[in-house]
Amino acid sequence: MGIGRAIAIELAQQGANVAINFRSHREQAEEVAREIEKTGQKALLLQADVSEQAAVEEMVTKTASTFG
């Protein structure tokens, strides 16, 4: 289990909804989302290249509009 996956699942177990960023491995991100949803929390999948500022800004906007 990678560190990002472990952190995302731990946050969900502690009661947080989690935004998951992935660049190209959608299946792995979907698997993490399913694990998060098993805890009763929400998961938001966001495909983006974090080296692009506009993509990061869009992720922040989508996360804020989804989770508040």
N, C-alpha and C positions, 0 to 999 in steps of 0.2 A: 504494500500500500504506500503510495507516495505521500509526501508531507501535505500537499494541498488537499488531497482527498481526506486524509486523517483529520485535518483542521476543520474542513467543511462538515464532516460527520460529527465531530465533537461539538461544534457550534450548534448544530441541529439538536443534538442530545441535550444541550443546555437550554434549548427553547428558542433558538434563533432561526428565522427564515434565512436562506442562503442563496446568494447569486453565484453562479458557477460560470467562470469564463473559460472558454476553450478556443483554440485556434483551428485545429484540424481533426481532433479525435472525438467526434460527436458521440460515438457509441460508448466510449469510456465516460464522457460527461453525463450521458443519459443514465448510465449505471449508477453513478454517484447520486444523481437526482432521485433515482428510485430508492436508494438507501436513505436519503434525507427524508423523503416522503413517508417511509416506514416509521419514522420517529414522530410523525404527525405534523411536521413542519413543511413549509413550502420551499420549493427549489425553482430558481429562475435560470434558464440556460441562456448564455450570451456568447455568441461566436464573434470574436474580434481579435485583431492583431494589436496588442497593447503597445507596440512601437509607434502606432499612429494615434496622434493626439485626438483627432476627431472621433475615432472609434472608441477611445476611452471616455470621452465626454458623452457619447451616446450611451455607453454602458451605464454610466452614473445616472443619466437622465432616466433610462428605463428602469433601473433598480429603484430609484427614488419614487417613480410613479407607481411601481408595482407594490413596494413594501412600505412606502411612506417615509 
